[in-house]
Amino acid sequence: MAEHLDDYIDAIASAMALPLEDAWRPVVRANLEVSLRLARLVDEFPLPDDTESAAIYAA
């Protein structure tokens, strides 16, 4: 997965036309790793089959 993150970072930076200096790479990668770890926790959280989504509130 490590090599895929670098490819993903390159692809997103290119798609968004964002300059990505080599000095920023470790920080971008660390942020992405934390975000993916947190997303995995949410995705793996078990919910009962009868769970309904929350109501939508508008101000």
C-alpha positions in Angstrom: 0.0 0.0 0.0 2.9 2.3 0.6 3.8 2.7 -3.0 0.2 3.2 -3.9 0.0 6.3 -1.5 2.9 7.9 -3.4 1.2 7.3 -6.7 -2.1 8.6 -5.3 -0.5 11.8 -4.0 1.2 12.4 -7.4 -2.1 11.8 -9.3 -4.1 14.1 -7.1 -1.5 16.8 -7.1 -1.4 16.6 -10.9 -5.2 16.5 -11.3 -5.6 19.6 -9.1 -2.6 21.3 -10.7 -1.1 21.7 -7.2 2.7 22.2 -6.9 4.1 19.6 -4.5 7.6 20.3 -3.3 9.6 17.3 -2.2 9.9 18.7 1.3 6.1 18.5 1.7 5.7 14.9 0.7 6.3 13.3 4.1 3.8 15.6 5.7 1.2 15.0 3.0 1.8 11.3 3.2 1.5 11.3 7.0 -1.8 13.2 6.9 -3.2 10.8 4.3 -2.1 7.8 6.4 -3.9 9.2 9.5 -7.0 10.1 7.4 -7.2 6.6 6.0 -6.7 5.0 9.4 -9.6 7.0 10.8 -11.8 6.2 7.8 -11.0 2.5 8.3 -12.2 2.8 12.0 -15.5 4.3 10.9 -16.0 1.9 8.1 -15.4 -1.1 10.4 -17.7 0.1 13.1 -20.6 -2.4 13.3 -24.1 -1.0 12.9 -27.3 -3.0 13.4 -29.3 -3.7 10.3 -32.3 -1.6 11.5 -30.1 1.6 11.9 -31.6 4.6 10.2 -29.8 7.7 9.0 -30.2 10.9 11.1 -32.7 13.5 10.2 -31.4 16.5 8.2 -31.6 19.8 9.9 -31.4 23.0 8.0 -30.9 26.5 9.5 
